[in-house]
Structure formats: structure tokens, C-alpha cells
Amino acid sequence: MKDGTAVLTRCASMDDPFVTLQVHNPNARDGVFSVTVGLQDSAGRTVAEAGAQEPVAAKDTATVRLGVAGTGHVDKTTHCTVEPRATFDW
């Protein structure tokens, strides 16, 4: 099984403390993929990281909303980065 891809579609904010991603499964069967997101401050320092394991149907793309309010750093976040490789777990 191949790894998938992850694309950031929306960063977290105080009004909406969720990071939104699109996760694509290139495989001919369903799978679960790990995704990782970094929250950065205005100086580009990573203030928090969050991750999840998400199921994605075969040859499909899933929208993932990852809650990051629990990191305690949403108020310092000015931008987000996502690891573009969504690792196939099972």
C-alpha cells in the first residue's frame, strides 16, 4: 500500500480552532492514514503540533477537521503547515 497525500485547506484560528485538511488515498482499497500538522507563530516557530489517524476510502479524498484547541496555543498561531505525506497505517 502506498502513502497518501495531505493538503492544508484551512488553518486554525481563535474563532474556529480546527485545522482542515484534504487527505487522498491513492490505493485500490480503503486505508487509515496518519497526518501531522504544525502550528507556527509570527516568527515561524512551531508552538504546537497535532496529529490524527483518519480512514479514507479507496481512491478517494476525505476532509479532516483536526481540533487543536487543546494545544493551548491557538491564540499564538499565525499559520499552519502540514506534512504532505499521509502515512499509510493499515
N, C-alpha and C positions, 0 to 999 in steps of 0.2 A: 504494500500500500504506500502511496506517495503522500508527502506532506501537502497541506493545503496552503492557501494564502489568506492573509488578513489585511484589511484596508480600513483605516480610521475614517469614519464619516462625521463624527461629532465629538468634540472634547467636552469634558465635564465643566460645569460652572456652579456657582452657588445656587442659581435658580433651578438647575437641572443637574444634580450630582451623579450623572451617569455618563460613561463613555460608550459611544455607539460604534460598532464595527460591522463590517461585512466579512463573513468567513466563507470561503469557497472550498468545496470538496471536489477534487478532480477525478476521484476514483469511481469505479462502476458499482461500488457498494457503500452502504451507509458507514459512517465512522464518527468517532469522537476526537476532537482536535483541541489542543491546548493553545491558548492565546495569552500574550503578555502585553500590558500597557504601562508606560511610564508617564508620570505627571511631572511637568517641569515648571519652575518659577521663572520670573522675568530675566534672571541671569543665566538661564539654561541649566540650572542644577536640578537633578531629579529629587523631588521631595517625597515621592511615594511611588510604589509600583503595585499593580493589581493583576490578577490573572484568573482564568477560568478554563474549565473543560466544557466544550459545547458539542452536542450532537448535530451533525449535518447530514442530510440525505445524500444519496449517491448523485454525483454530477449536479449538485445544487449549491445555492448560496443561502446562508442563514444570516439574519440580522441579530446581533448580540448587543444587549444593553447591560453593561457591567457597572454595578453600583460601586462608587468609590467614596461615599460619604464617610464610611468607617475609617478611612485612612487618616482623617483629621487634617488634611492638607488641601482640601478643595479651594479654600479661600486664598491660598498662595499660588494656585495653578493658573498659568497663563497659556500653556499649550500642552498637548499630549503627543506622545509618539507610540507607535505600535510596532511590535516585531512583525515584519511582513510574512514570516513563515509561521503558519499554524501547524504545529507538530501533530502528526497522526499518533493517537494514543492506542486506540483499539476500535 
